[in-house]
Amino acid sequence: MKSDKEKNIAYKVLTFGFLFLIFSVPVLQAVYELKNHKSAGFVEIFRYSPTENNLRAYEKSLEESWWGNKNLRKGMLDLYSYLFGDTGERCVLGRDNWLFYRPGLRYLTEPDRLEENKKKRSENVIEIISKFRNSLREKNIELVVVPVPEKPVIYPEMLAAGVKQVISPSEEFLKGLSKKGINTVDLFTALREAKEKNPKIQYYLKADTHWTPAGAEVAARKISGELIKLKYKTGRYKGYSRKNIKTKRRGDLVGMLGASLGKERFEVEEAECGQILDNVTGLIIPDKVGVSGLYRNTHLIDTEKEASVLLLGDSFSRIYQLPEANSLGENKAGVVVTNTRAEGSKTLLPGSAGLPSLLAWELQSAVDYILSDGGAAKNTRLILVNNMEILRNKKVVIWEFTERDIASGFSGWDITE
């Protein structure tokens, strides 16, 4: 047994060690701020009355300005990731290095909550979509709604061993839209059937939130088929050609891991895309592009081939269609594509091979589009409000959005403020 003297020494070491940890943090923070010519953050607490809101704001400012965010926190996260396989707050690691988006999983598993108006989130979204449909019908335009399934809905077996099926609440959401007389496209059934029929073809990227080019092709064919059922006249513009092009993409979920260690295990994925070219203008993309984009087939205006379809979409429509950050993808050597429409040249990844172009190819008719990454629920309509001329000659508006957007409810969809 330890003597009383040894115990006292141990107690003192623990006590002084604990005190050192407590007082070293503000001291090091003050040194860091003085070294970087910043005012000492601790004096801020004396400038305002000690109310709950002021103290919480002060606490948050300390967290954000803490020197350890750059020097210590990242290292601890890396170590935690390395030791325990942690993938951060936005990712879930499935089987065989498949990554899943945590907010998407939450949407699939959490209940449909009531909002301030005593309606469920999905009910509020259906009501907003219904109002948009009504406003379009006043202009003799039909609306077609296309929710895109989350990856676990199509690949439940890659989420965890023993998971055979994930039923999405959006499948009931589609029924709710149909009861309102709103046209819908069921990609849930279409993608499940495609996977069952062709199990060797991958329809979603392993380490990405999005579908593969094959998944986008399934969507384009399904949407085209639904438009034909609505008596939409196809074959209005046959001036398209198609070529296969390979591209490499590093999954967007890899960049969300929150720690650098272990990222090497997620390989860059190669995909073969069907790139669609307009025989007159080349790539079917805007002159100026980014995470959002608006495209009109201006060369067909005032002709019988003028676009009569408008697509509103998010990153599921943008992927393969518009350029993206180098962190999200890279071209395979020898397949760099140049945008001949814009001044100068732009390297695309691969460009004009996403849902808008594939849909135009399937319909053999021009498709105008408005895209906004993560913004199909709201931003695309805000862009539309400021560009109403794009509705000229339109017979159909296709509204594509990721199903997890439904969880944002009224505030995430309403644009009347």
Long-range contacts (C-beta under 8 A, 24 or more apart in sequence): 25-68, 28-67, 29-62, 29-65, 29-66, 29-67, 32-67, 33-65, 38-65, 41-65, 74-259, 74-260, 77-258, 77-259, 78-259, 78-260, 78-261, 79-261, 80-259, 81-257, 81-258, 81-259, 81-261, 81-262, 82-259, 82-261, 82-262, 85-262, 86-259, 87-257, 87-258, 88-256, 88-257, 88-258, 88-259, 89-258, 90-253, 90-256, 90-258, 91-253, 91-256, 91-257, 91-258, 92-159, 94-158, 94-159, 94-160, 95-157, 95-158, 95-159, 95-160, 95-161, 96-158, 96-206, 97-206, 97-207, 97-265, 97-266, 97-267, 98-155, 98-158, 98-159, 98-206, 98-207, 99-206, 99-207, 99-208, 99-251, 99-253, 99-254, 99-266, 100-151, 100-152, 100-159, 100-253, 101-150, 101-151, 101-209, 101-253, 101-256, 101-404, 103-404, 103-407, 104-150, 104-151, 104-152, 104-209, 104-402, 104-404, 105-150, 105-152, 106-404, 106-407, 107-150, 107-169, 107-403, 107-404, 107-406, 107-407, 108-150, 108-152, 108-153, 108-166, 108-168, 108-169, 110-407, 112-169, 113-409, 115-409, 115-410, 116-410, 117-410, 121-406, 121-407, 121-408, 121-409, 121-410, 122-169, 122-172, 122-173, 122-176, 122-406, 123-176, 124-409, 124-410, 124-413, 125-173, 125-377, 125-406, 125-409, 125-410, 125-413, 126-173, 126-176, 126-177, 126-180, 126-182, 128-410, 128-413, 128-414, 129-177, 129-180, 129-182, 129-399, 129-413, 130-180, 130-182, 132-381, 132-399, 133-180, 133-182, 136-397, 139-391, 139-394, 140-395, 141-391, 141-394, 141-395, 141-396, 141-397, 142-183, 142-230, 142-395, 142-396, 142-397, 143-182, 143-183, 143-396, 143-397, 143-399, 144-183, 144-184, 144-185, 144-223, 144-226, 144-227, 144-230, 144-396, 144-397, 144-398, 144-399, 145-177, 145-182, 145-183, 145-184, 145-185, 145-399, 146-184, 146-185, 146-187, 146-219, 146-223, 146-398, 146-399, 146-400, 146-401, 147-173, 147-174, 147-184, 147-187, 147-400, 147-401, 147-402, 147-403, 147-406, 148-187, 148-211, 148-219, 148-316, 148-400, 148-401, 148-402, 148-403, 149-187, 149-188, 149-191, 149-403, 150-402, 150-403, 150-404, 151-204, 151-209, 153-188, 154-188, 154-191, 154-192, 154-195, 154-203, 154-204, 155-195, 155-204, 158-206, 168-403, 169-406, 170-403, 170-406, 173-403, 173-406, 183-226, 183-230, 185-219, 185-222, 185-223, 185-226, 186-222, 187-218, 187-219, 187-222, 190-218, 190-219, 190-222, 191-215, 191-218, 191-219, 194-218, 205-249, 205-251, 205-269, 205-271, 206-251, 206-266, 206-269, 207-250, 207-251, 207-253, 207-254, 207-266, 207-267, 207-269, 208-249, 208-251, 208-252, 208-253, 208-269, 209-252, 209-253, 209-315, 209-402, 210-252, 210-315, 210-316, 210-319, 211-316, 211-319, 212-271, 213-271, 213-272, 213-273, 213-274, 213-320, 213-353, 216-316, 216-319, 216-320, 216-354, 216-355, 216-358, 217-274, 217-358, 219-316, 219-355, 219-358, 219-400, 220-355, 220-358, 220-359, 220-361, 220-362, 221-362, 223-359, 223-362, 223-398, 224-359, 224-362, 224-363, 227-309, 227-363, 227-396, 230-396, 232-308, 232-309, 232-363, 232-395, 232-396, 233-365, 234-363, 234-364, 234-365, 235-363, 235-364, 235-365, 236-304, 236-305, 236-308, 236-363, 236-364, 236-365, 236-366, 237-297, 237-300, 237-305, 237-360, 237-364, 237-365, 237-366, 238-364, 239-278, 239-279, 239-280, 239-305, 240-276, 240-277, 240-278, 240-279, 240-360, 240-361, 240-364, 241-276, 241-277, 241-279, 242-274, 242-275, 242-276, 242-277, 242-361, 243-274, 243-275, 243-277, 244-272, 244-273, 244-274, 244-275, 245-272, 245-273, 245-275, 245-335, 245-337, 245-350, 245-353, 246-270, 246-271, 246-272, 246-273, 246-332, 246-335, 246-350, 247-271, 247-273, 247-320, 247-329, 247-330, 247-331, 247-332, 247-335, 247-349, 247-350, 248-329, 248-330, 248-331, 248-332, 249-328, 249-329, 249-330, 249-349, 250-327, 250-328, 250-329, 250-330, 252-328, 255-327, 255-328, 268-330, 270-332, 271-320, 273-320, 273-350, 273-353, 274-353, 274-358, 274-361, 275-337, 275-350, 275-351, 275-352, 275-353, 275-357, 276-352, 276-353, 276-357, 276-358, 276-360, 276-361, 277-352, 281-341, 282-339, 282-340, 282-341, 283-337, 283-339, 283-340, 283-341, 283-348, 283-351, 283-352, 284-321, 284-352, 284-356, 284-357, 284-360, 285-321, 285-322, 285-339, 285-341, 285-348, 285-351, 285-352, 286-322, 287-341, 287-342, 287-343, 288-342, 289-322, 289-323, 289-346, 290-322, 290-323, 291-315, 291-318, 291-324, 291-372, 291-373, 292-371, 292-372, 292-373, 292-375, 292-379, 292-383, 293-318, 293-321, 293-322, 293-369, 293-370, 293-371, 294-369, 294-370, 294-371, 294-383, 294-387, 294-390, 295-356, 295-368, 295-369, 295-370, 296-368, 296-390, 297-366, 297-367, 297-368, 300-366, 301-392, 305-365, 305-366, 306-366, 306-392, 306-393, 307-365, 307-366, 307-367, 307-368, 307-393, 307-394, 308-365, 308-366, 308-393, 308-394, 308-395, 308-396, 309-359, 309-363, 309-365, 309-366, 309-367, 309-368, 309-394, 309-395, 309-396, 309-397, 309-398, 310-367, 310-368, 310-369, 310-370, 310-390, 310-391, 310-394, 310-396, 310-397, 310-398, 311-355, 311-356, 311-359, 311-367, 311-368, 311-369, 311-370, 311-371, 311-397, 311-398, 311-400, 312-369, 312-370, 312-371, 312-376, 312-380, 312-381, 312-384, 312-397, 312-398, 312-399, 312-400, 313-355, 313-356, 313-369, 313-370, 313-371, 313-372, 313-376, 313-380, 313-398, 313-399, 313-400, 313-401, 314-371, 314-372, 314-373, 314-374, 314-375, 314-376, 314-377, 314-380, 314-400, 314-401, 314-402, 314-405, 315-371, 315-373, 315-374, 315-402, 316-355, 316-400, 316-402, 317-354, 317-355, 317-356, 317-369, 317-371, 317-376, 317-400, 318-354, 318-371, 318-373, 319-354, 320-349, 320-350, 320-351, 320-353, 320-354, 321-351, 321-352, 321-353, 321-354, 321-355, 321-356, 321-357, 321-371, 322-348, 322-351, 322-354, 322-371, 323-347, 323-348, 323-349, 323-351, 324-349, 355-400, 359-398, 368-394, 376-400, 376-401, 376-402, 376-405, 377-401, 377-405, 377-408, 377-412, 377-413, 378-412, 378-413, 378-414, 378-415, 381-415, 382-415, 385-415
